[in-house]
Amino acid sequence: MSGLKIHYDPFANPSDEESWSETGICGIYLNDGNSTNDKDLVSCKLCIKKFEQADAEVAIARQQELNDMQGFVDFMNESSKK
């Protein structure tokens, strides 16, 4: 298993088996044990080159989640005023 490259999956959650992506940020198909969200463990050179791009994409996704949640809160607040 030592020859296996470890790819970066910024959305991975080690405690949740459902959170893993199908592909790493380099585009390689991920299977059990070859991806992580810990940048220090990544050995794929293409993934390493794309750390900044991945971080930007994660920030956009997280902001969209927050916007969706705030939209729901605003909707609920408006509904309760009626």
VENBEL-V832612 format. One record per pair of residues at least 24 apart in sequence whose ideal C-beta (glycine too) atoms are under 10 Angstrom apart, sorted by the first residue. I is the first residue (numbers start at 0). J is the second residue. D is the distance in whole Angstrom. If there is no record, write none. Layout:
I_J_D ; I_J_D
This chain:
0_32_7 ; 0_33_9 ; 2_42_10 ; 3_30_9 ; 3_32_7 ; 3_33_5 ; 3_42_8 ; 4_33_7 ; 4_34_10 ; 4_41_9 ; 4_42_5 ; 4_43_5 ; 4_44_8 ; 4_45_9 ; 4_46_8 ; 5_29_10 ; 5_32_8 ; 5_33_6 ; 5_34_7 ; 5_35_6 ; 5_37_9 ; 5_40_6 ; 5_41_5 ; 5_42_5 ; 5_43_7 ; 5_46_8 ; 6_30_10 ; 6_33_6 ; 6_34_5 ; 6_35_8 ; 6_41_7 ; 6_42_8 ; 6_43_5 ; 6_45_9 ; 6_46_5 ; 6_47_10 ; 7_34_7 ; 7_35_7 ; 7_36_7 ; 7_37_9 ; 7_38_7 ; 7_40_9 ; 7_41_5 ; 7_42_10 ; 7_43_7 ; 7_45_9 ; 7_46_4 ; 7_47_8 ; 7_49_7 ; 7_50_7 ; 7_53_6 ; 8_33_9 ; 8_34_4 ; 8_35_7 ; 8_36_6 ; 8_37_10 ; 8_41_9 ; 8_46_9 ; 8_53_9 ; 9_34_10 ; 9_35_10 ; 9_36_6 ; 9_38_9 ; 9_46_10 ; 9_49_10 ; 9_50_9 ; 9_53_5 ; 9_54_7 ; 9_56_7 ; 9_57_5 ; 9_58_10 ; 9_60_9 ; 10_36_7 ; 10_53_9 ; 10_56_9 ; 10_57_7 ; 10_60_8 ; 10_61_10 ; 11_35_6 ; 11_36_4 ; 11_37_9 ; 12_36_7 ; 13_37_9 ; 23_49_9 ; 23_53_9 ; 24_48_9 ; 24_49_5 ; 24_50_8 ; 24_52_7 ; 24_53_5 ; 24_54_10 ; 24_56_8 ; 24_57_10 ; 25_49_6 ; 25_53_10
